[in-house]
Amino acid sequence: MKQKEIVRVKDVMTRGVITIPLKSTVKEMAEIMANKGISAVALVGSDGGTVGVVSEMDILKVIDEDLNNLPAENIMSHYVESVGPNTTLKEAAEIMCKKRIHRVLVLSEKYVGASYRPIGILSASDIVKQISCATLELLTNCKCSNK
């Protein structure tokens, strides 16, 4: 019987995180998100450290406001749930379920390049794609790519 392979966050996450300066406006941020086809961005301070995350839903909550003059930092989630790249997919999924969140930021490991900088995002969709892919591989003995 084949041993179950442990899937790590780094195997499934979306690599590269679009970051924007903390002082950007919601309109500027929304344009970047639309142009890149992404559903969330990380806001970074002057030192490059992540200080918050803004999702599409955060923008929808303020759609009636003046987005040209509304600072992105006013609508960001200040608490950013994060995991390391070597976290198992199961552990990440448990965190997301427990916290009732749709994505976690993946931060670099300590002493690896710029320690604790965003290197990816893991979304609930990424996990579902991995599950679907793994099921297909079991049924067909064919490898599939989820990226």
Residue, then its C-alpha position, 0 to 999 in steps of 0.5 A: m500500500k502506498q504511503k500517503e504523501i504529506v503536502r506542504v504549503k509551499d507545494v500548493m501556495t500561489r507564489g509571489v505576493i502583490t504588496i502595496p504601500l500602506k499609504s495607497t488609496v483604496k482606488e489605487m489598490a483596487e486597480i492593481m487587484a483588477n489588473k493582476g486578477i487577484s483577490a487580496v493584497a498585502l499592505v507594507g510599511s516603510d520597512g517592507g514589513t507586512v502590516g495588513v491585508v485587504s481583500e475584495m470583500d473589504i473593498l465592497k464594504v466601502i464601495d459607497e465612499d470616496l475611494n480616491n481619497l480613502p487610505a487603504e490602511n483604513i480598511m485593512s485587516h490588521y491581524v494577518e494570519s500567517v504560516g510558514p512554507n513547510t507547514t502541512l496543508k492539513e495544518a493550514a486548513e485547520i487554521m483557516c477553518k478555526k479562524r474562519i478565514h479564506r486565505v493565509l499569508v505565507l512568510s519566509e522562514k527565519y534566517v532565509g533571505a529577508s526573514y518573515r517576508p511574504i513569499g506567497i498566499l494560500s487560499a481555500s481555493d488552492i487547497v480545494k484544487q489540491i484535493s481535486c487534483a489528488t483525487l483525480e490522480l488516485l482515480t486515473n494514475c495520471k499526474c495533474s498540475n494545479k498551477 
